[in-house]
Amino acid sequence: MENSNPEDKIGIAVFFVAFISILTISSYIIVKQKQFFYNQLALSNETEFRSIDLLIDLQKKVYDEDVDIEKYYQRTAVFLEEFSNKLEIENAFLDKLQLLFDMEKGESRAALIEKYPEYSREDLDRLENLLIGAKHKLRKIAIKMSHAFNVDVKRREMFSETHFRSLNHQKDQLDIKIIAFVVFYTALKRGMDGIPKLDDETIRKALTGTDYYYYIEPRIIKIYQKNSEVFDAICKDILEKEVS
């Protein structure tokens, strides 16, 4: 650089600017790709937990009960007793099982701390994850495990967009997403086999207040909320042509 002419200095400066620009653009593209996959995974997990909550609610509504808590803890106590005898050690699970059973019955934290002074509030928070009733984590994990054996995902489908079934695909242009939404909207108004046609207010509530909201591009939902009369006019035109 000491004996270089001005052209060489300008060329080196341009090279560094171009090099840094390429690195910046590539980093931006990688970040956007990661953000897309993270959003898809988050949506998949959210849908999964919503489905599990729905299964729990259906079980309680159909069978008019949640879980046979007493039978569960009796069988668990028998298992742990035999487990301790097999290892020839003292059964150290009795106190924790009784504490968990009291938590299942809905006893207050103050009463539990008074009854079991060796456990702190932090211990109770950790043990709460082991409860099997209502919608606690252990029960959701058990439900997920019970259905995991029925899932067969081939290797070529692991990163396929078919694994995320929605109207929000990254590669689709905005026009394509609008057309797909209009077709979906028209199908709801027209009705399908086994699904009666819906009125405008019911569709609006379904698209903005249920899980359908998370399956559609947010920009499309904003366009629909601001210009719902345009979508209604398009659907009316489509339905009238279909009748004629």
ABEGO torsion letter per residue (X at the ends): XAABBAAAAAAAAAAAAAAAAAAAAAAAAAAAAAAAAAAAAAAAAAAAAAAAAAAAAAAAAAAGBBBBAAAAAAAAAAAAAAAAAAAGBBBAAAAAAAAAAAAAAGBBAAAAAAABAABBAAAAAAAAAABABEABAAAAAAAAAAAAAABBBBAAAAABAAABBBABBAABBAAAAAAAAAAAAAAAAAEBBGBBBBBAAAAAAAAAABAAAAABBAAAAAAAAAAAAAAAAAAAAAAAAAAX
